[in-house]
Amino acid sequence: MTDTERVPLVVVGAGAAGLMTAIHAGRAGVRGVVALDGARTLGAKILVAGGGRCNVTHHAVHERDYAGGTPASIRRVLSRFTVTQCVEFFSALGVELKQEDTGKLFPVTDQARTVLTALLRAANDAGVEIRHPVRVTRISPRTDGGFEVDTTTGSLHAERVVMATGGRSLPKSGSDGAGLEMALALGHTLTQHVVPSLVPLLLAPGHWMLELAGLATPVELRVTDAAGKRLVRMQGAMLCTHFGISGPVALDISRHWTMHHLADPGTRLQLALMPDMDEAATDRWLLDTTGRSLLSRLRERFPERMARSVLQAAGVQADATAQRLERERRRELVRHLTALDLPVTGDRGFTHAETTAGGVPLSEIRLENMESRVRPGLHLVGEMLDVDGRIGGFNFQWAWASGFVAGTGVARSCAES
């Protein structure tokens, strides 16, 4: 790399969205695409996703699976590169996908490396030059057009720049937030809050659920306001841990709890261990025991360790029967089973988050090509934007779609100029 090197397109970040952008820009005729990545390991997020298997996408993707930007804006981008197109794209690269019972799509090899290798090969075939580890330190507009991209190994004069640096989640993978700071320096704004998403939640020390580490059960979690009004509700498997709660439902609701809590510190997280029953139905279920102990009844639904802990937390003896229990004590047990307020103290932070909630607002982006409305020639994709999906491959689908839109859009702009 020389100090005066000039290239038509620099893609900053060679993760999912960046590689997708570079591949489609190259395929559409942009010659001399350079992708820069500062991480020592390329595609680190791809490699760790889905427990090392890479959950490429989901069989059914809708705008309602996402938070952040408006549903109409998200739908506009997603419609340009659908799940069917995603499956066909990877199939053409030699990566066949399989659908699991959850609706998640994984490579049949069950190896994330299969996905990354195919993407890197496709980038090479499209004429993309990937340079790493090369960290971008500054992006600045040039008076003669384009951008000066300063890096740890020199500078490039790029006619156009696509920023695909990710948000702040898993900073060791390279998405440490530096790209968001560069976007600010280039005239963009960020949402009021940029927080971890798909992240485990912490419970207050000493809470009885911490003693149940390793146990998982289907539940409903609800974000409520201080008065108890339900704002968000989600069902799924919850995993008890030594620090709090994890599992799909906890990860999915984490960004909602955080955002609402920041807006109103009185926000609460409520747990329903009996997601299929309301309070009245649960009370009837407890009474329908024909003299059996409540421990015996709860063991029909929960592991014994959890059943005993719930009873103890509600102040109920394990050998008590519902018929002989004081009404107020039975109501307390019903509350523990259907509407228990959890003392959430925070989350495990960006280091343990799968994605980022918040970022550059979609209102600042031209969605037909992902170009900046405030800095023409600059494009933004993927996790940098204020779009985050639930667990299950939705964030990858956003990366593939936004990268496709940017790559093909850049190619059109380059051809026109």
Beta strands, then each sheet from edge to edge (+ up, - down):
strand 1: 5-12
strand 2: 33-36
strand 3: 57-58
strand 4: 66-68
strand 5: 97-99
strand 6: 104-107
strand 7: 129-131
strand 8: 136-141
strand 9: 147-151
strand 10: 154-163
strand 11: 195-197
strand 12: 201-203
strand 13: 216-224
strand 14: 230-240
strand 15: 244-246
strand 16: 268-272
strand 17: 340-342
strand 18: 344-347
strand 19: 355-357
strand 20: 365-366
strand 21: 371-372
strand 22: 378-380
strand 23: 387-389
sheet 1: 7+ 2+ 1+ 10+ 9- 8+
sheet 2: 7+ 2+ 1+ 10+ 22+
sheet 3: 3+ 6- 5+
sheet 4: 4+ 23-
sheet 5: 11+ 19-
sheet 6: 17+ 16- 13+ 14- 15+ 12- 18+
sheet 7: 20+ 21-
end
